[in-house]
C-alpha cells in the first residue's frame, strides 16, 4: 500500500468522523440515531488506528528487507 492511498483513507475516515459528529444529539447521545453515529465514530477511529499500524508494519518490513 503506497503513501497516497494511506493518506486518502485516513482523510476519508476523518470525514466520516466529522459527518457522524453532526448526527450526534449531545443531550441524549445514547438514543436513536445518536447511537448509530457514535458507533460510526468509533469504527472510523478504529480504521485510522489499523491503517497507521499497517503503515508502520510496512516500514518495519521494508527496513528488515534492506538489511
C-alpha contacts under 8 A as a table, 3 or more apart, distances in Angstrom:
res1	aa1	res2	aa2	distance
1	X	5	X	6.77
1	X	6	X	7.16
1	X	55	X	7.87
2	X	5	X	5.67
2	X	6	X	6.60
3	X	6	X	5.14
3	X	7	X	6.29
4	X	7	X	5.07
4	X	8	X	6.19
5	X	8	X	5.08
5	X	9	X	6.16
6	X	9	X	5.17
6	X	10	X	6.21
6	X	51	X	6.95
6	X	55	X	7.63
7	X	10	X	5.21
7	X	11	X	6.15
8	X	11	X	5.10
8	X	12	X	6.13
9	X	12	X	5.07
9	X	13	X	6.21
9	X	48	X	7.97
9	X	51	X	7.95
10	X	13	X	5.06
10	X	14	X	6.17
10	X	48	X	5.81
10	X	51	X	7.53
11	X	14	X	5.01
11	X	15	X	6.12
12	X	15	X	4.96
12	X	16	X	6.27
13	X	16	X	5.04
13	X	17	X	6.29
13	X	44	X	5.27
13	X	45	X	7.37
13	X	47	X	7.14
13	X	48	X	6.65
14	X	17	X	5.00
14	X	18	X	6.25
14	X	44	X	7.26
15	X	18	X	5.06
15	X	19	X	6.15
16	X	19	X	5.02
16	X	20	X	6.05
16	X	40	X	7.58
16	X	41	X	7.23
16	X	44	X	6.78
17	X	20	X	5.18
17	X	21	X	6.10
17	X	40	X	7.20
17	X	41	X	5.03
17	X	44	X	6.33
17	X	45	X	7.77
18	X	21	X	5.14
18	X	22	X	6.68
19	X	22	X	5.40
19	X	23	X	6.95
20	X	23	X	5.10
20	X	24	X	6.61
20	X	37	X	4.91
20	X	38	X	7.10
20	X	40	X	6.54
20	X	41	X	6.21
21	X	24	X	5.40
21	X	37	X	6.96
21	X	38	X	7.81
21	X	41	X	7.46
23	X	33	X	7.14
23	X	34	X	6.21
23	X	37	X	6.06
24	X	29	X	6.14
24	X	33	X	7.24
24	X	34	X	4.44
24	X	35	X	7.67
24	X	37	X	5.97
24	X	38	X	7.05
25	X	28	X	5.58
25	X	29	X	5.31
25	X	34	X	5.73
26	X	29	X	5.11
28	X	31	X	5.89
28	X	34	X	7.54
29	X	34	X	5.23
29	X	35	X	6.40
29	X	38	X	7.83
30	X	34	X	5.94
30	X	35	X	4.94
31	X	34	X	5.81
31	X	35	X	5.78
32	X	35	X	5.98
32	X	36	X	7.46
33	X	36	X	5.19
33	X	37	X	6.25
34	X	37	X	4.95
34	X	38	X	6.11
35	X	38	X	5.11
35	X	39	X	6.23
36	X	39	X	5.08
36	X	40	X	6.19
37	X	40	X	4.96
37	X	41	X	6.22
38	X	41	X	5.02
38	X	42	X	6.27
39	X	42	X	5.18
39	X	43	X	6.06
40	X	43	X	5.03
40	X	44	X	6.09
41	X	44	X	5.17
41	X	45	X	6.24
42	X	45	X	5.08
42	X	46	X	6.19
43	X	46	X	5.04
43	X	47	X	6.19
44	X	47	X	4.97
44	X	48	X	6.28
45	X	48	X	5.14
45	X	49	X	6.33
46	X	49	X	5.11
46	X	50	X	6.15
47	X	50	X	5.11
47	X	51	X	6.10
48	X	51	X	5.15
48	X	52	X	6.19
49	X	52	X	5.19
49	X	53	X	6.14
50	X	53	X	5.07
50	X	54	X	6.08
51	X	54	X	5.06
51	X	55	X	6.18
52	X	55	X	5.03
52	X	56	X	6.16
53	X	56	X	5.11
53	X	57	X	6.14
54	X	57	X	5.10
54	X	58	X	6.24
55	X	58	X	5.14
55	X	59	X	6.37
56	X	59	X	5.10
56	X	60	X	6.28
57	X	60	X	5.04
57	X	61	X	6.04
58	X	61	X	5.00
58	X	62	X	6.08
59	X	62	X	5.10
59	X	63	X	6.28
60	X	63	X	5.17
60	X	64	X	6.20
61	X	64	X	5.14
61	X	65	X	6.22
62	X	65	X	5.21
62	X	66	X	6.31
63	X	66	X	5.15
63	X	67	X	6.61
64	X	67	X	5.47
